[in-house]
Amino acid sequence: MTGVRPRRTDGAALPVVAVVGPTATGKTALAVALASRLGGEVVNADSMQLYRGMDIGTAKPDLHERGGVPHHLLDLWDVREPASVAEYRRRARAEIDRLRAAGVVPLLVGGSGLYVRAVLDELDFPGTDPAVRARLEAELADGGAAALHGRLAVLDPAAAAAILPSNGRRLVRALEVVELTGRPFAARMPDPRPHYPAVTVGLDRAVAALDERVALRVDRMWAAGFVDEVAALDAAGLRAGPTASRALGYAQVLQQFDGTLTAAEARERTVVSTRRFVRRQRSWFRRDAGTTWFDAARPDLLPRVLDLLAARAATPADRRIEG
């Protein structure tokens, strides 16, 4: 098939096309190709591409890679700012609403599963208590992330399994939610209630192939000047950022600067950590029965995805697509 154009241009009917899946599967290239065929625009759903200056390490698409397709929600935050899923959702939905009202297909693209779900579904984000947050952050500073992770493993094993033992910020948030609500952090993720009609396309590859792509991606990062990028961000306050400073690759290079890792160790740990992250991403996205999965290595990927979208265009716009 040569292309698909949306059959409905009224904002209430136009679906969101989400392109999701693990890191290094090729989501950006597919999204740009789809946007070119559909007359669509990309809305970023990669949590680290929201940060200004975090370009090489996040594989943020440059102007050439964007292929003339408008991209939204890149470079929103300073690296010193903490991430906020609720704020991201507000901004992403504003962009999507604007595009749909104009009859433009929004393509929500990225590997940050919670961010994608926050936009497409109705989620309840518990509030925060400054006193509880301050106490947990003091415990983190005094005892380290491992102690908090051990406590979370007792209170909420599912949440502990999904959060890196070194991710102090997420551990604090999970323990805060458990304390404030009396319920497991994972229990705050109910069955999806759609906010938009959506077609969700999942990309994946064979594990061995994806491991190889991750290693190649890290090699390219270093060759492109990634260490210099981290140094510049370090000078701009990266270490003060509770989210950005823990990003894959950035955290390891900061350890290299501190002398706790050699240059070779920082590079290798970036590969290993990214591969582990890929497996967690795959587990997250596979939970959604509404995602139609494709092998990203297949040579007919684009026409097959276009065929899916053409078929879904004939279905009622107010139901989630089930693959």
Stockholm file with secondary structure:
# STOCKHOLM 1.0

chainA/1-323         MTGVRPRRTDGAALPVVAVVGPTATGKTALAVALASRLGGEVVNADSMQLYRGMDIGTAKPDLHERGGVPHHLLDLWDVREPASVAEYRRRARAEIDRLRAAGVVPLLVGGSGLYVRAVLDELDFPGTDPAVRARLEAELADGGAAALHGRLAVLDPAAAAAILPSNGRRLVRALEVVELTGRPFAARMPDPRPHYPAVTVGLDRAVAALDERVALRVDRMWAAGFVDEVAALDAAGLRAGPTASRALGYAQVLQQFDGTLTAAEARERTVVSTRRFVRRQRSWFRRDAGTTWFDAARPDLLPRVLDLLAARAATPADRRIEG
#=GR chainA/1-323 SS CCCCCCSCCSTTTCCEEEEECSTTSCHHHHHHHHHHHHTCEEEECCGGGGBTTCCTTTTCCCHHHHTTCCEESCSCBCTTSCCCHHHHHHHHHHHHHHHHHTTCCEEEECSCHHHHHHHHBCCCCCCCCHHHHHHHHHHHHHHCHHHHHHHHHHHCHHHHHHSCTTCHHHHHHHHHHHHHHSSCGGGGCCSCCBSSCEEEEEEECCHHHHHHHHHHHHHHHHHTTHHHHHHHHHHTTGGGCTTGGGSTTHHHHHHHHHTSSCHHHHHHHHHHHHHHHHHHHHHHHHTCTTEEEEETTCTTHHHHHHHHHHHHTTSCTTSCCCC
#=GC SS_cons         CCCCCCSCCSTTTCCEEEEECSTTSCHHHHHHHHHHHHTCEEEECCGGGGBTTCCTTTTCCCHHHHTTCCEESCSCBCTTSCCCHHHHHHHHHHHHHHHHHTTCCEEEECSCHHHHHHHHBCCCCCCCCHHHHHHHHHHHHHHCHHHHHHHHHHHCHHHHHHSCTTCHHHHHHHHHHHHHHSSCGGGGCCSCCBSSCEEEEEEECCHHHHHHHHHHHHHHHHHTTHHHHHHHHHHTTGGGCTTGGGSTTHHHHHHHHHTSSCHHHHHHHHHHHHHHHHHHHHHHHHTCTTEEEEETTCTTHHHHHHHHHHHHTTSCTTSCCCC
//
